[in-house]
Every structure is written in C-alpha cells, then in structure tokens.
Amino acid sequence: HEAVSYWQSSISSDGGVPFTMVAHDANTFLGTASVINNDMPSVLPELRPWLAGVYVQQQHRSQGIGGQLIAACKSHAAELGHASLYLWTALASKALY
C-alpha cells in the first residue's frame, strides 16, 4: 500500500550520490532513507557510499517500511554501480539491518 519515491539532490556529482528515498501512502509521509558519499570521513574516508538517515515515523513502524526503504536504497545504489553500502548504527537498531 505504501510507495517509495526517489529524490536526488541537484548537487549530486559523485556517481549519483547523494540520493534519498521517501516512503509515503498517498499524501502521508511514512519515512525516509538516504545514501550519502561518506558518513565518517575523518575515520574511514576510503569507504563509500553509506546508508544514512533511515527514519520511519513511530506510528508506522513494525510494518516493513524501513526494510523497503533500505532495499530501495540498495537497489538504486547497485544500478549506479555501487556494489556495497556501508553503515554504522547503534546496537539497538542492528535487527533492522
């Protein structure tokens, strides 16, 4: 029932990155996830691109929306030639990824 739409910044210049996926149901915002060039440039500058900013509105959680957003990001990144996405997350959210 929900849809995931693609949005890319007009400043994107590094292999199609950054971009953002937005989950919505008609006019209702459900969540978002982005792929960015580097989430930890001072620590791991060689690793790129990164999955970042995964967020689903609290009332829409536990419905698979986060997983759909992540899958859409992975799929679009693969279309752009990125075989892997990197991720850092807090221990509490590891089950999602």
Disulfide bonds with the S-S distance in Angstrom:
none
